[in-house]
Amino acid sequence: MHQAPTRLSKLRPAAAPVNEKPLPARAASGPFGGRSRGLHWSPSASADRHPLSIAIAIAIAIAIAMASAGKEHPMKAERIELEPRTLVGVHETHRWDELTEFMGRAFGTAATEIGKQGAHPAGPPTAIYHGAPSDVVDVTAGFPVTQPVTPAPGVVIETLPGGPAIEAIHTGPYDTLTETYAELTDWISAQNLDLAPDKWEEYVVGPDTEPDPAKWQTRIVFPLN
């Protein structure tokens, strides 16, 4: 993955590989079963919301059966410059069908630990995918922070790297993320870009704040070498 061109079908953390059978866990109601995703964050809300309340909201969101209706908006990709950020999260390796449980647990654990250390989330819930996914996924899920934090049992501190990147905003239900990834990776291939090993998703708007799946938003980031 470090060299271009790369077989881009391996770089779709929320999509089934090209010409291969879609993964069952991502077919019915969006990635990871359409749960524990798309949690809302805003600067005005984070200062007043204790991270533990975020964990509770996550648990509620996981329990909600999400509708998959909604019209997908066209994929829009652009090149951006990122500032490095710190992420507090849980780092584990799982099969695709285990990610629903992992995401909910990881977001809750990270939010609780951030609160214990007197800090607050400084961005939406985020999942970093390390390397090219195969039958298993190496993933860290948690929240970015700007205040000082330290690692704790079961919780890691990672850096979301700065520098050039490709960003796309997926608007719509999670079960159409596969289509957005297909368009995005085709666009990246046409640009002959050299992708870094890691990539991430930020769940900006989701079922805890927006009942209409057509309005959910997921930010997809592919850093460049």
Secondary structure, DSSP 8 states (H G I E B T S, - for coil): --SSS--GGGG-TTS--TTS---GGGTSSSGGGG-S------HHHHTTS-HHHHHHHHHHHHHS------------EEEEEE--EEEEEEEEEEEGGGHHHHHHHHHHHHHHHHHHTT----S--EEEE-S--SSEEEEEEEEEESS----BTTBEEEEE--EEEEEEEEES-GGGHHHHHHHHHHHHHHHT--B-S-EEEEEEE-TTT-S-GGG-EEEEEEEB-
